[in-house]
Structure formats: C-alpha cells, structure tokens
Amino acid sequence: MQLFPNELALANLKGEISEDERGYCSVDEAVEWLKELSGLDFGKDVARWEEWVHSQNKKIPSKLADY
C-alpha cells in the first residue's frame, strides 16, 4: 500500500502501523513529521490532524512513502 508522507505520519499517530512494519515511527516522531510537513502544531490531536490531512487532498509535494 502506498501512502503520501502526511498520510503515513497520521497512520503512525493513530497507532495503525506496528513497530515491525515498514514506515513505522513513534507517535512523537509522527507529530514532528506532521508539524514539519504542515507548518502547524496540533500536538497529538488526531482529529485535527485528520482534518488537515484530508484537506490536503494529497497535495504534499514529496515522494510517495511505500509501506
């Protein structure tokens, strides 16, 4: 399954990717990644991050993260 970086970070924030899976990062790393991608800081607020990710409609200009 291929995810954009913002989607991958959100999946990690939500705990949907286990430590043994490719693309895993800790919740804290996921928050930092989302902050870097967005310029926003919603902390560990999953609902707000989900809203932001969905509003981007895959507009993140980066390579796909393959996990």
Distance bins in CASP14 RR format, pairs under 12 A and 6 or more apart:
PFRMAT RR
TARGET T0000
AUTHOR 0000-0000-0000
RMODE 2
METHOD distances of the structure
MODEL  1
1 7 0 0 0 0 1 0 0 0 0 0 0
1 8 0 0 0 0 1 0 0 0 0 0 0
1 11 0 0 0 0 1 0 0 0 0 0 0
1 16 0 0 0 0 0 1 0 0 0 0 0
1 17 0 0 0 0 0 1 0 0 0 0 0
1 21 0 0 0 0 0 1 0 0 0 0 0
1 22 0 0 0 0 0 1 0 0 0 0 0
1 23 0 0 0 0 0 1 0 0 0 0 0
1 64 0 0 0 0 0 1 0 0 0 0 0
1 65 0 0 0 0 1 0 0 0 0 0 0
1 66 0 0 0 0 1 0 0 0 0 0 0
1 67 1 0 0 1 0 0 0 0 0 0 0
2 8 0 0 0 0 1 0 0 0 0 0 0
2 11 0 0 0 0 0 1 0 0 0 0 0
2 22 0 0 0 0 0 1 0 0 0 0 0
2 23 0 0 0 0 0 1 0 0 0 0 0
2 58 0 0 0 0 0 1 0 0 0 0 0
2 63 0 0 0 0 1 0 0 0 0 0 0
2 64 1 0 1 0 0 0 0 0 0 0 0
2 65 1 0 0 1 0 0 0 0 0 0 0
2 66 1 0 1 0 0 0 0 0 0 0 0
2 67 1 0 0 1 0 0 0 0 0 0 0
3 9 0 0 0 0 1 0 0 0 0 0 0
3 10 0 0 0 0 1 0 0 0 0 0 0
3 11 1 0 0 1 0 0 0 0 0 0 0
3 12 0 0 0 0 0 1 0 0 0 0 0
3 16 0 0 0 0 0 1 0 0 0 0 0
3 17 0 0 0 0 1 0 0 0 0 0 0
3 21 0 0 0 0 0 1 0 0 0 0 0
3 22 0 0 0 0 0 1 0 0 0 0 0
3 23 0 0 0 0 1 0 0 0 0 0 0
3 53 0 0 0 0 0 1 0 0 0 0 0
3 58 0 0 0 0 1 0 0 0 0 0 0
3 60 0 0 0 0 0 1 0 0 0 0 0
3 62 0 0 0 0 0 1 0 0 0 0 0
3 63 0 0 0 0 0 1 0 0 0 0 0
3 64 1 0 0 1 0 0 0 0 0 0 0
3 65 1 0 1 0 0 0 0 0 0 0 0
3 66 0 0 0 0 1 0 0 0 0 0 0
3 67 1 0 0 1 0 0 0 0 0 0 0
4 10 0 0 0 0 1 0 0 0 0 0 0
4 11 0 0 0 0 0 1 0 0 0 0 0
4 33 0 0 0 0 0 1 0 0 0 0 0
4 34 0 0 0 0 0 1 0 0 0 0 0
4 37 0 0 0 0 1 0 0 0 0 0 0
4 53 0 0 0 0 1 0 0 0 0 0 0
4 54 0 0 0 0 0 1 0 0 0 0 0
4 56 0 0 0 0 1 0 0 0 0 0 0
4 57 0 0 0 0 1 0 0 0 0 0 0
4 58 1 0 1 0 0 0 0 0 0 0 0
4 59 0 0 0 0 1 0 0 0 0 0 0
4 60 1 0 1 0 0 0 0 0 0 0 0
4 61 0 0 0 0 1 0 0 0 0 0 0
4 62 1 0 0 1 0 0 0 0 0 0 0
4 63 0 0 0 0 1 0 0 0 0 0 0
4 64 1 0 0 1 0 0 0 0 0 0 0
4 65 1 0 0 1 0 0 0 0 0 0 0
4 66 0 0 0 0 0 1 0 0 0 0 0
4 67 0 0 0 0 0 1 0 0 0 0 0
5 11 0 0 0 0 0 1 0 0 0 0 0
5 12 0 0 0 0 0 1 0 0 0 0 0
5 23 0 0 0 0 0 1 0 0 0 0 0
5 25 0 0 0 0 0 1 0 0 0 0 0
5 30 0 0 0 0 0 1 0 0 0 0 0
5 33 1 0 0 1 0 0 0 0 0 0 0
5 34 0 0 0 0 1 0 0 0 0 0 0
5 36 0 0 0 0 1 0 0 0 0 0 0
5 37 1 0 0 1 0 0 0 0 0 0 0
5 38 0 0 0 0 0 1 0 0 0 0 0
5 53 0 0 0 0 0 1 0 0 0 0 0
5 56 0 0 0 0 0 1 0 0 0 0 0
5 58 0 0 0 0 0 1 0 0 0 0 0
5 59 0 0 0 0 0 1 0 0 0 0 0
5 60 1 0 1 0 0 0 0 0 0 0 0
5 61 0 0 0 0 1 0 0 0 0 0 0
5 62 1 0 1 0 0 0 0 0 0 0 0
5 63 1 0 0 1 0 0 0 0 0 0 0
5 64 0 0 0 0 1 0 0 0 0 0 0
5 65 1 0 1 0 0 0 0 0 0 0 0
5 66 0 0 0 0 0 1 0 0 0 0 0
5 67 0 0 0 0 0 1 0 0 0 0 0
6 12 0 0 0 0 0 1 0 0 0 0 0
6 13 0 0 0 0 0 1 0 0 0 0 0
6 30 0 0 0 0 0 1 0 0 0 0 0
6 33 0 0 0 0 1 0 0 0 0 0 0
6 34 1 0 0 1 0 0 0 0 0 0 0
6 35 0 0 0 0 0 1 0 0 0 0 0
6 36 0 0 0 0 0 1 0 0 0 0 0
6 37 1 0 1 0 0 0 0 0 0 0 0
6 38 1 0 0 1 0 0 0 0 0 0 0
6 39 0 0 0 0 0 1 0 0 0 0 0
6 40 0 0 0 0 0 1 0 0 0 0 0
6 49 0 0 0 0 1 0 0 0 0 0 0
6 50 0 0 0 0 0 1 0 0 0 0 0
6 51 0 0 0 0 0 1 0 0 0 0 0
6 52 1 0 0 1 0 0 0 0 0 0 0
6 53 1 0 1 0 0 0 0 0 0 0 0
6 54 0 0 0 0 1 0 0 0 0 0 0
6 55 0 0 0 0 0 1 0 0 0 0 0
6 56 1 0 1 0 0 0 0 0 0 0 0
6 57 0 0 0 0 0 1 0 0 0 0 0
6 58 0 0 0 0 1 0 0 0 0 0 0
6 59 0 0 0 0 1 0 0 0 0 0 0
6 60 1 0 1 0 0 0 0 0 0 0 0
6 61 0 0 0 0 0 1 0 0 0 0 0
6 62 0 0 0 0 1 0 0 0 0 0 0
6 64 0 0 0 0 0 1 0 0 0 0 0
6 65 0 0 0 0 1 0 0 0 0 0 0
7 13 0 0 0 0 0 1 0 0 0 0 0
7 14 0 0 0 0 0 1 0 0 0 0 0
7 16 0 0 0 0 0 1 0 0 0 0 0
7 17 0 0 0 0 0 1 0 0 0 0 0
7 23 0 0 0 0 0 1 0 0 0 0 0
7 30 0 0 0 0 0 1 0 0 0 0 0
7 33 0 0 0 0 0 1 0 0 0 0 0
7 34 0 0 0 0 0 1 0 0 0 0 0
7 37 0 0 0 0 0 1 0 0 0 0 0
7 49 0 0 0 0 0 1 0 0 0 0 0
7 50 0 0 0 0 0 1 0 0 0 0 0
7 52 0 0 0 0 0 1 0 0 0 0 0
7 53 1 0 0 1 0 0 0 0 0 0 0
7 54 0 0 0 0 1 0 0 0 0 0 0
7 56 0 0 0 0 1 0 0 0 0 0 0
7 57 0 0 0 0 0 1 0 0 0 0 0
7 58 1 0 0 1 0 0 0 0 0 0 0
7 59 0 0 0 0 0 1 0 0 0 0 0
7 60 0 0 0 0 1 0 0 0 0 0 0
7 62 0 0 0 0 0 1 0 0 0 0 0
7 64 0 0 0 0 1 0 0 0 0 0 0
7 65 1 0 0 1 0 0 0 0 0 0 0
7 66 0 0 0 0 0 1 0 0 0 0 0
7 67 0 0 0 0 1 0 0 0 0 0 0
8 14 0 0 0 0 0 1 0 0 0 0 0
8 15 0 0 0 0 0 1 0 0 0 0 0
8 16 0 0 0 0 1 0 0 0 0 0 0
8 17 1 0 0 1 0 0 0 0 0 0 0
8 21 0 0 0 0 0 1 0 0 0 0 0
8 22 0 0 0 0 1 0 0 0 0 0 0
8 23 1 0 0 1 0 0 0 0 0 0 0
8 24 0 0 0 0 1 0 0 0 0 0 0
8 25 0 0 0 0 1 0 0 0 0 0 0
8 29 0 0 0 0 0 1 0 0 0 0 0
8 30 0 0 0 0 1 0 0 0 0 0 0
8 33 0 0 0 0 1 0 0 0 0 0 0
8 34 0 0 0 0 0 1 0 0 0 0 0
8 37 0 0 0 0 0 1 0 0 0 0 0
8 53 0 0 0 0 0 1 0 0 0 0 0
8 60 0 0 0 0 0 1 0 0 0 0 0
8 62 0 0 0 0 0 1 0 0 0 0 0
8 63 0 0 0 0 0 1 0 0 0 0 0
8 64 0 0 0 0 1 0 0 0 0 0 0
8 65 1 0 1 0 0 0 0 0 0 0 0
8 66 0 0 0 0 1 0 0 0 0 0 0
8 67 1 0 0 1 0 0 0 0 0 0 0
9 15 0 0 0 0 0 1 0 0 0 0 0
9 16 0 0 0 0 0 1 0 0 0 0 0
9 17 0 0 0 0 0 1 0 0 0 0 0
9 23 0 0 0 0 1 0 0 0 0 0 0
9 24 0 0 0 0 0 1 0 0 0 0 0
9 25 1 0 0 1 0 0 0 0 0 0 0
9 26 0 0 0 0 0 1 0 0 0 0 0
9 27 0 0 0 0 0 1 0 0 0 0 0
9 28 0 0 0 0 0 1 0 0 0 0 0
9 29 0 0 0 0 1 0 0 0 0 0 0
9 30 1 0 1 0 0 0 0 0 0 0 0
9 31 0 0 0 0 1 0 0 0 0 0 0
9 32 0 0 0 0 1 0 0 0 0 0 0
9 33 1 0 1 0 0 0 0 0 0 0 0
9 34 1 0 1 0 0 0 0 0 0 0 0
9 35 0 0 0 0 1 0 0 0 0 0 0
9 36 0 0 0 0 1 0 0 0 0 0 0
9 37 1 0 0 1 0 0 0 0 0 0 0
9 38 0 0 0 0 1 0 0 0 0 0 0
9 42 0 0 0 0 0 1 0 0 0 0 0
9 43 0 0 0 0 0 1 0 0 0 0 0
9 44 0 0 0 0 0 1 0 0 0 0 0
9 46 0 0 0 0 0 1 0 0 0 0 0
9 49 0 0 0 0 1 0 0 0 0 0 0
9 50 0 0 0 0 0 1 0 0 0 0 0
9 52 0 0 0 0 0 1 0 0 0 0 0
9 53 0 0 0 0 1 0 0 0 0 0 0
9 56 0 0 0 0 0 1 0 0 0 0 0
9 60 0 0 0 0 1 0 0 0 0 0 0
9 62 0 0 0 0 0 1 0 0 0 0 0
9 65 0 0 0 0 1 0 0 0 0 0 0
9 67 0 0 0 0 0 1 0 0 0 0 0
10 16 0 0 0 0 1 0 0 0 0 0 0
10 17 0 0 0 0 0 1 0 0 0 0 0
10 25 0 0 0 0 0 1 0 0 0 0 0
10 27 0 0 0 0 0 1 0 0 0 0 0
10 30 1 0 0 1 0 0 0 0 0 0 0
10 31 0 0 0 0 0 1 0 0 0 0 0
10 33 0 0 0 0 1 0 0 0 0 0 0
10 34 1 0 0 1 0 0 0 0 0 0 0
10 37 0 0 0 0 0 1 0 0 0 0 0
10 38 0 0 0 0 0 1 0 0 0 0 0
10 42 0 0 0 0 0 1 0 0 0 0 0
10 44 0 0 0 0 0 1 0 0 0 0 0
10 45 0 0 0 0 0 1 0 0 0 0 0
10 46 1 0 0 1 0 0 0 0 0 0 0
10 47 0 0 0 0 0 1 0 0 0 0 0
10 48 0 0 0 0 0 1 0 0 0 0 0
10 49 1 0 1 0 0 0 0 0 0 0 0
10 50 1 0 0 1 0 0 0 0 0 0 0
10 51 0 0 0 0 0 1 0 0 0 0 0
10 52 0 0 0 0 1 0 0 0 0 0 0
10 53 1 0 1 0 0 0 0 0 0 0 0
10 54 0 0 0 0 1 0 0 0 0 0 0
10 56 0 0 0 0 0 1 0 0 0 0 0
10 60 0 0 0 0 0 1 0 0 0 0 0
10 65 0 0 0 0 0 1 0 0 0 0 0
11 17 1 0 1 0 0 0 0 0 0 0 0
11 18 0 0 0 0 0 1 0 0 0 0 0
11 21 0 0 0 0 1 0 0 0 0 0 0
11 22 0 0 0 0 0 1 0 0 0 0 0
11 23 0 0 0 0 1 0 0 0 0 0 0
11 24 0 0 0 0 1 0 0 0 0 0 0
11 25 0 0 0 0 1 0 0 0 0 0 0
11 27 0 0 0 0 0 1 0 0 0 0 0
11 30 0 0 0 0 1 0 0 0 0 0 0
11 33 0 0 0 0 0 1 0 0 0 0 0
11 34 0 0 0 0 0 1 0 0 0 0 0
11 46 0 0 0 0 0 1 0 0 0 0 0
11 49 0 0 0 0 0 1 0 0 0 0 0
11 50 0 0 0 0 0 1 0 0 0 0 0
11 53 0 0 0 0 1 0 0 0 0 0 0
11 65 0 0 0 0 1 0 0 0 0 0 0
11 67 0 0 0 0 1 0 0 0 0 0 0
12 18 0 0 0 0 0 1 0 0 0 0 0
12 19 0 0 0 0 0 1 0 0 0 0 0
12 21 0 0 0 0 1 0 0 0 0 0 0
12 22 0 0 0 0 0 1 0 0 0 0 0
12 23 1 0 0 1 0 0 0 0 0 0 0
12 24 1 0 0 1 0 0 0 0 0 0 0
12 25 1 0 1 0 0 0 0 0 0 0 0
12 26 1 0 0 1 0 0 0 0 0 0 0
12 27 1 0 0 1 0 0 0 0 0 0 0
12 28 0 0 0 0 1 0 0 0 0 0 0
12 29 1 0 0 1 0 0 0 0 0 0 0
12 30 1 1 0 0 0 0 0 0 0 0 0
12 31 0 0 0 0 1 0 0 0 0 0 0
12 32 0 0 0 0 0 1 0 0 0 0 0
12 33 1 0 0 1 0 0 0 0 0 0 0
12 34 0 0 0 0 1 0 0 0 0 0 0
12 44 0 0 0 0 0 1 0 0 0 0 0
12 46 0 0 0 0 0 1 0 0 0 0 0
12 49 0 0 0 0 0 1 0 0 0 0 0
12 53 0 0 0 0 0 1 0 0 0 0 0
12 65 0 0 0 0 0 1 0 0 0 0 0
12 67 0 0 0 0 1 0 0 0 0 0 0
13 24 0 0 0 0 0 1 0 0 0 0 0
13 25 0 0 0 0 1 0 0 0 0 0 0
13 26 0 0 0 0 1 0 0 0 0 0 0
13 27 1 0 1 0 0 0 0 0 0 0 0
13 28 0 0 0 0 1 0 0 0 0 0 0
13 29 0 0 0 0 1 0 0 0 0 0 0
13 30 1 0 1 0 0 0 0 0 0 0 0
13 31 1 0 0 1 0 0 0 0 0 0 0
13 32 0 0 0 0 0 1 0 0 0 0 0
13 33 0 0 0 0 1 0 0 0 0 0 0
13 34 1 0 0 1 0 0 0 0 0 0 0
13 35 0 0 0 0 0 1 0 0 0 0 0
13 42 0 0 0 0 1 0 0 0 0 0 0
13 43 0 0 0 0 1 0 0 0 0 0 0
13 44 1 0 0 1 0 0 0 0 0 0 0
13 45 0 0 0 0 1 0 0 0 0 0 0
13 46 1 0 1 0 0 0 0 0 0 0 0
13 47 0 0 0 0 0 1 0 0 0 0 0
13 48 0 0 0 0 0 1 0 0 0 0 0
13 49 1 0 0 1 0 0 0 0 0 0 0
13 50 0 0 0 0 1 0 0 0 0 0 0
13 52 0 0 0 0 0 1 0 0 0 0 0
13 53 0 0 0 0 1 0 0 0 0 0 0
14 27 0 0 0 0 1 0 0 0 0 0 0
14 30 0 0 0 0 1 0 0 0 0 0 0
14 31 0 0 0 0 0 1 0 0 0 0 0
14 34 0 0 0 0 0 1 0 0 0 0 0
14 44 0 0 0 0 0 1 0 0 0 0 0
14 45 0 0 0 0 0 1 0 0 0 0 0
14 46 1 0 1 0 0 0 0 0 0 0 0
14 47 0 0 0 0 0 1 0 0 0 0 0
14 49 0 0 0 0 1 0 0 0 0 0 0
14 50 0 0 0 0 1 0 0 0 0 0 0
14 53 0 0 0 0 0 1 0 0 0 0 0
15 21 0 0 0 0 0 1 0 0 0 0 0
15 23 0 0 0 0 0 1 0 0 0 0 0
15 24 0 0 0 0 1 0 0 0 0 0 0
15 25 0 0 0 0 0 1 0 0 0 0 0
15 26 0 0 0 0 1 0 0 0 0 0 0
15 27 1 0 0 1 0 0 0 0 0 0 0
15 30 0 0 0 0 1 0 0 0 0 0 0
15 44 0 0 0 0 0 1 0 0 0 0 0
15 46 0 0 0 0 1 0 0 0 0 0 0
16 23 0 0 0 0 0 1 0 0 0 0 0
16 24 0 0 0 0 1 0 0 0 0 0 0
16 25 0 0 0 0 0 1 0 0 0 0 0
16 27 0 0 0 0 0 1 0 0 0 0 0
16 30 0 0 0 0 0 1 0 0 0 0 0
16 46 0 0 0 0 0 1 0 0 0 0 0
16 50 0 0 0 0 0 1 0 0 0 0 0
16 67 0 0 0 0 0 1 0 0 0 0 0
17 23 1 0 0 1 0 0 0 0 0 0 0
17 24 1 0 1 0 0 0 0 0 0 0 0
17 25 0 0 0 0 1 0 0 0 0 0 0
17 26 0 0 0 0 0 1 0 0 0 0 0
17 27 0 0 0 0 0 1 0 0 0 0 0
17 29 0 0 0 0 0 1 0 0 0 0 0
17 30 0 0 0 0 1 0 0 0 0 0 0
17 65 0 0 0 0 0 1 0 0 0 0 0
17 67 1 0 0 1 0 0 0 0 0 0 0
18 24 1 0 0 1 0 0 0 0 0 0 0
18 25 0 0 0 0 0 1 0 0 0 0 0
18 67 0 0 0 0 0 1 0 0 0 0 0
19 25 0 0 0 0 1 0 0 0 0 0 0
19 26 0 0 0 0 1 0 0 0 0 0 0
19 27 0 0 0 0 0 1 0 0 0 0 0
19 29 0 0 0 0 0 1 0 0 0 0 0
20 67 0 0 0 0 0 1 0 0 0 0 0
21 65 0 0 0 0 0 1 0 0 0 0 0
21 66 0 0 0 0 0 1 0 0 0 0 0
21 67 1 0 0 1 0 0 0 0 0 0 0
22 65 0 0 0 0 1 0 0 0 0 0 0
22 66 1 0 0 1 0 0 0 0 0 0 0
22 67 1 0 1 0 0 0 0 0 0 0 0
23 29 0 0 0 0 0 1 0 0 0 0 0
23 30 0 0 0 0 0 1 0 0 0 0 0
23 33 0 0 0 0 0 1 0 0 0 0 0
23 64 0 0 0 0 0 1 0 0 0 0 0
23 65 1 0 0 1 0 0 0 0 0 0 0
23 66 0 0 0 0 1 0 0 0 0 0 0
23 67 1 0 1 0 0 0 0 0 0 0 0
24 30 0 0 0 0 1 0 0 0 0 0 0
24 65 0 0 0 0 0 1 0 0 0 0 0
24 67 0 0 0 0 1 0 0 0 0 0 0
25 31 0 0 0 0 1 0 0 0 0 0 0
25 32 0 0 0 0 1 0 0 0 0 0 0
25 33 1 0 0 1 0 0 0 0 0 0 0
25 34 0 0 0 0 0 1 0 0 0 0 0
25 65 0 0 0 0 0 1 0 0 0 0 0
25 67 0 0 0 0 0 1 0 0 0 0 0
26 32 0 0 0 0 1 0 0 0 0 0 0
26 33 0 0 0 0 0 1 0 0 0 0 0
26 44 0 0 0 0 0 1 0 0 0 0 0
27 33 0 0 0 0 0 1 0 0 0 0 0
27 34 0 0 0 0 0 1 0 0 0 0 0
27 43 0 0 0 0 1 0 0 0 0 0 0
27 44 1 0 0 1 0 0 0 0 0 0 0
27 45 0 0 0 0 0 1 0 0 0 0 0
27 46 0 0 0 0 1 0 0 0 0 0 0
27 49 0 0 0 0 0 1 0 0 0 0 0
28 34 0 0 0 0 0 1 0 0 0 0 0
28 35 0 0 0 0 0 1 0 0 0 0 0
28 43 0 0 0 0 1 0 0 0 0 0 0
28 44 0 0 0 0 1 0 0 0 0 0 0
29 35 0 0 0 0 0 1 0 0 0 0 0
29 36 0 0 0 0 0 1 0 0 0 0 0
29 44 0 0 0 0 0 1 0 0 0 0 0
30 36 0 0 0 0 0 1 0 0 0 0 0
30 37 0 0 0 0 0 1 0 0 0 0 0
30 42 0 0 0 0 0 1 0 0 0 0 0
30 43 0 0 0 0 0 1 0 0 0 0 0
30 44 0 0 0 0 1 0 0 0 0 0 0
30 46 0 0 0 0 0 1 0 0 0 0 0
30 49 0 0 0 0 1 0 0 0 0 0 0
30 53 0 0 0 0 0 1 0 0 0 0 0
31 37 0 0 0 0 0 1 0 0 0 0 0
31 38 0 0 0 0 0 1 0 0 0 0 0
31 39 0 0 0 0 0 1 0 0 0 0 0
31 40 0 0 0 0 0 1 0 0 0 0 0
31 41 0 0 0 0 1 0 0 0 0 0 0
31 42 0 0 0 0 1 0 0 0 0 0 0
31 43 1 0 1 0 0 0 0 0 0 0 0
31 44 1 0 1 0 0 0 0 0 0 0 0
31 45 0 0 0 0 1 0 0 0 0 0 0
31 46 0 0 0 0 0 1 0 0 0 0 0
31 48 0 0 0 0 0 1 0 0 0 0 0
31 49 0 0 0 0 1 0 0 0 0 0 0
32 38 0 0 0 0 0 1 0 0 0 0 0
32 39 0 0 0 0 0 1 0 0 0 0 0
32 41 0 0 0 0 1 0 0 0 0 0 0
32 43 0 0 0 0 1 0 0 0 0 0 0
32 44 0 0 0 0 0 1 0 0 0 0 0
33 39 0 0 0 0 0 1 0 0 0 0 0
33 43 0 0 0 0 0 1 0 0 0 0 0
33 49 0 0 0 0 0 1 0 0 0 0 0
33 53 0 0 0 0 0 1 0 0 0 0 0
33 60 0 0 0 0 0 1 0 0 0 0 0
33 62 0 0 0 0 0 1 0 0 0 0 0
33 65 0 0 0 0 0 1 0 0 0 0 0
34 40 1 0 0 1 0 0 0 0 0 0 0
34 41 0 0 0 0 1 0 0 0 0 0 0
34 42 1 0 0 1 0 0 0 0 0 0 0
34 43 0 0 0 0 1 0 0 0 0 0 0
34 44 0 0 0 0 1 0 0 0 0 0 0
34 45 0 0 0 0 0 1 0 0 0 0 0
34 46 0 0 0 0 0 1 0 0 0 0 0
34 48 0 0 0 0 1 0 0 0 0 0 0
34 49 1 0 1 0 0 0 0 0 0 0 0
34 50 0 0 0 0 0 1 0 0 0 0 0
34 51 0 0 0 0 0 1 0 0 0 0 0
34 52 1 0 0 1 0 0 0 0 0 0 0
34 53 0 0 0 0 1 0 0 0 0 0 0
34 56 0 0 0 0 0 1 0 0 0 0 0
34 60 0 0 0 0 0 1 0 0 0 0 0
35 41 1 0 1 0 0 0 0 0 0 0 0
35 42 0 0 0 0 1 0 0 0 0 0 0
35 43 1 0 0 1 0 0 0 0 0 0 0
35 44 0 0 0 0 0 1 0 0 0 0 0
35 45 0 0 0 0 0 1 0 0 0 0 0
35 48 0 0 0 0 0 1 0 0 0 0 0
35 49 0 0 0 0 1 0 0 0 0 0 0
35 52 0 0 0 0 0 1 0 0 0 0 0
36 60 0 0 0 0 0 1 0 0 0 0 0
36 62 0 0 0 0 0 1 0 0 0 0 0
37 49 0 0 0 0 0 1 0 0 0 0 0
37 52 0 0 0 0 1 0 0 0 0 0 0
37 53 0 0 0 0 1 0 0 0 0 0 0
37 56 0 0 0 0 1 0 0 0 0 0 0
37 59 0 0 0 0 0 1 0 0 0 0 0
37 60 1 0 0 1 0 0 0 0 0 0 0
37 61 0 0 0 0 0 1 0 0 0 0 0
37 62 1 0 0 1 0 0 0 0 0 0 0
37 65 0 0 0 0 0 1 0 0 0 0 0
38 48 0 0 0 0 0 1 0 0 0 0 0
38 49 0 0 0 0 1 0 0 0 0 0 0
38 51 0 0 0 0 0 1 0 0 0 0 0
38 52 1 0 1 0 0 0 0 0 0 0 0
38 53 0 0 0 0 1 0 0 0 0 0 0
38 55 0 0 0 0 0 1 0 0 0 0 0
38 56 0 0 0 0 1 0 0 0 0 0 0
38 59 0 0 0 0 0 1 0 0 0 0 0
38 60 0 0 0 0 1 0 0 0 0 0 0
39 52 0 0 0 0 1 0 0 0 0 0 0
39 60 0 0 0 0 0 1 0 0 0 0 0
40 48 0 0 0 0 1 0 0 0 0 0 0
40 49 0 0 0 0 1 0 0 0 0 0 0
40 51 0 0 0 0 0 1 0 0 0 0 0
40 52 1 0 0 1 0 0 0 0 0 0 0
40 53 0 0 0 0 0 1 0 0 0 0 0
40 55 0 0 0 0 0 1 0 0 0 0 0
40 56 0 0 0 0 0 1 0 0 0 0 0
41 48 0 0 0 0 1 0 0 0 0 0 0
41 49 0 0 0 0 0 1 0 0 0 0 0
41 52 0 0 0 0 0 1 0 0 0 0 0
42 48 1 1 0 0 0 0 0 0 0 0 0
42 49 1 0 1 0 0 0 0 0 0 0 0
42 50 0 0 0 0 1 0 0 0 0 0 0
42 51 0 0 0 0 1 0 0 0 0 0 0
42 52 1 0 0 1 0 0 0 0 0 0 0
42 53 0 0 0 0 0 1 0 0 0 0 0
43 49 1 0 0 1 0 0 0 0 0 0 0
43 52 0 0 0 0 0 1 0 0 0 0 0
45 51 0 0 0 0 1 0 0 0 0 0 0
45 52 0 0 0 0 1 0 0 0 0 0 0
46 52 0 0 0 0 0 1 0 0 0 0 0
46 53 0 0 0 0 0 1 0 0 0 0 0
47 53 0 0 0 0 0 1 0 0 0 0 0
47 54 0 0 0 0 0 1 0 0 0 0 0
48 54 0 0 0 0 0 1 0 0 0 0 0
48 55 0 0 0 0 0 1 0 0 0 0 0
49 55 0 0 0 0 0 1 0 0 0 0 0
49 56 0 0 0 0 0 1 0 0 0 0 0
50 56 0 0 0 0 0 1 0 0 0 0 0
52 59 0 0 0 0 0 1 0 0 0 0 0
52 60 0 0 0 0 0 1 0 0 0 0 0
53 59 0 0 0 0 0 1 0 0 0 0 0
53 60 0 0 0 0 1 0 0 0 0 0 0
56 62 0 0 0 0 0 1 0 0 0 0 0
58 64 0 0 0 0 1 0 0 0 0 0 0
END
